[in-house]
Amino acid sequence: MRPGGRVANVGVHGKPATLHLEDLWIKDVTITTGLVDTFTIPTMLDLITAGRIDPVPFTTHRVALGDAMTAYDTFGRAAETNAMKVLMTR
């Protein structure tokens, strides 16, 4: 992380998250939090399209489109399943 950088923590955590502020303060990092909304999704998609964010490492689970309830259950139990993003595929 570069000095003066921004970290946007958007989403849901299944368990407590630890931030080491003793390491971050000197880097002048700005941390924001929030829910996924109508601004966040288009911005994220633009960053992915531009190649600035690689979404592959965040996809922790893949579920067939016909198993939508399994996908929701997996994400809903993220603390147990370690799900970050559940990708539904054809």
N, C-alpha and C positions, 0 to 999 in steps of 0.2 A: 504494500500500500504506500503510495507516494505521499509526501507531506502536503497538507491542505486538501486531501482527497475527501470524497463523500462515499458513505456506505448507506445504502437504502435496504433496510431489513423489512421486506414486505411479505406478509404471510402469517402462518400459524405455526406455533411451536408445540410439540408434543411433550416437552419437558423444559425445565429451566435452562436458560442460556447464560453463559458466563462471559462477561466482557472484562478484559484486563485494561482498565482505564489508566493504570500506571504505565502501560506501554503506549497507549494511544494519545495521551494528552500532549506529549512533545511533538507529535506528528500533526497536530492541529486538524484532526479528523472530525468531520461532521457526520453524525449518525442520525438517521431518521427512521421512524417506524410507521407502519400503517397497514391498512387492509388493502387488498387488491380492489381497484376501482376503475372507473372509466378513463382515468388519466394514466394509471399505471400500466395497464395492458398494452395500449398502443405505443407507449414509450418503450416498454420492454421489447415488443415486437420490432420496433424500429432499430433498437440496439442489436438485436439478434440478426436482423436482415443486413445491417451494415457490417456485421462480423466483429462487433465490439464485445459481444457476450456469446460464449459458447454454451448453449443450453444442455448439451449432452451430459456433462458431469452431474447435473441436477436431477436428471431422470433416473430415479432409483427403482421404479417398478413399471412394468408394461403389462397391460391387461387388454384382452380382446374387447372390442366395442360392445359386443353382446353381453359382456360381464360387467356392465356399468355398476351394478350394486357391489361387486367385489372391489372395484376401484374406489368407490366411496367409502366402503368399510376399511380398506387398507389405509386410505388417507386419514380417515377419522380416528384410526388407532395408530397415528404416526409415532407415538412414543414407544409402542411395542414393535411396529413394523419397520421403523427407521425410514419411513417414506418422506421424501422431500417433494418430489413431483411424480405423479402417476400418469403415465402416457397411455391413452386408450388408442388401440390400433385396430385396423380392419382385419 
